[in-house]
Amino acid sequence: MCRAVVTTDNDSEFRSSDFRTNLARLGAEHRSSTPGGPRPTGAWSGCSRTILDECWNPAFARYL
């Protein structure tokens, strides 16, 4: 059986008891990325930047 692993940057929202409770309920393991290590979070950073550039900024500019 494959066990789910969640890798985060160990920010405050990932240290909360609610987060840990939900991980335990789902049977997932929590791993923290190393400080200053861009590899684990690099893909998400690129994705979030694309979302920001393609969706949020144009919508905000139209609103103004």
Beta strands, then each sheet from edge to edge (+ up, - down):
strand 1: 5-8
strand 2: 29-32
sheet 1: 1+ 2+
end
